[in-house]
Amino acid sequence: MQTLWQGVYPALTTPFTASDSVDFEMFEKNMEAQIAAGAQGLVLGGTLGEASSLLNEEKYELVRFTVDKSASRVPVIMNIAEQTTRAAEAAAREAQSCGASGLMLLPPMRYKADDRETLAYFRAVAEATSLPIMIYNNPVDYKILVTLEMFDSMVDWPTIQAVKESTRDVSNVTRMLNRFGDRYKILCGVDTLALESLMLGAHGWVAGLVDAFPRETVAIYQHAKAGRFEEARKLYHWFLPLLELDIHPKLVQYIKLAEVATGLGTEYVRAPRLILEGVEREQVWKVIQDALTKRPLL
């Protein structure tokens, strides 16, 4: 399946059961809601998917399950977040053998690689597989900035096709477009900057709150791309208090709680994360419930 790198790509959470195993039944329910709403791809094992807490065999089982259940309706993208080049190469090959349509690739984890080392890492992964790759550029959380000059170096690497733009600098969308035109597809990776990024020319949105609100997320994307900016703006104004849950260090717990409120997930997380409790849970729950009382009709 061709990965088009445009539209809404949910960064899916990984639901767990009370006994800490992957809840495939709930995962399928959420996946079907995303596809029904018009999502154009699915991202597995990212930050929201609790990548650092999943065993390798769980990641690959999720890929196989999603490929099977989605039945070629949408591309399935597996995230690679590894500490070593060797492990990243192996993950890329295994993702391809499991039927993934593409990869989302973070720079090396833990070690703060310099530009030369990061590019060598990207090249090694790109040469280990024929799958198309989206670079995840998130220096805020992962401490390595993929610069414009580094993207210059990758221009002739055909499988490096897109970027998940999470620098928090919305003007970087324009910088990328000015420098590279359509060479790289740009997908916004920060929920609170999504409409701004789309209006500046981003091709898609790797979204977080879509996990609980798929129809609203897709509607914003569709309005923006159709030039219905006033409709997009009104919906985005309603959505913003929820979207801000995506930029908190506990975004996994917060978004999973939102999934509970809309019937698309469970609260269970994998340690060292813990389920929300007390005042913190009450505050997040209030944000979600306040939004639900004003939820627009689509």
Buried (B, 14 or more C-beta within 10 A) or exposed (E): BEBBBBBBBBBBBBBBEEEEEBBBEBBBBBBBBBBEBBBBBBBBBBBBBBBEBBEEEBBBBBBBBBBEBBEEBBBBBBBBBBEEBEBBBBBBBBBBEBBBBBBBBBBBBEEEBEBEBBBBBBBBBBEBBEBBBBBBBBBEEBEBBBBEEBBEBBEEBEBBBBBBBBBBBBEBBBBBBEBBEEBBBBBBBBBBBBBBBBBBEBBBBBBBBBBBBBBBBBBBBBBBBEEBBEBBBBBBEBBBEBBBBBBEEBBBBBBBBBBBBBEBBBBBBBEEBEEBEEEEBEEBBEBBEEBBEEBEEE
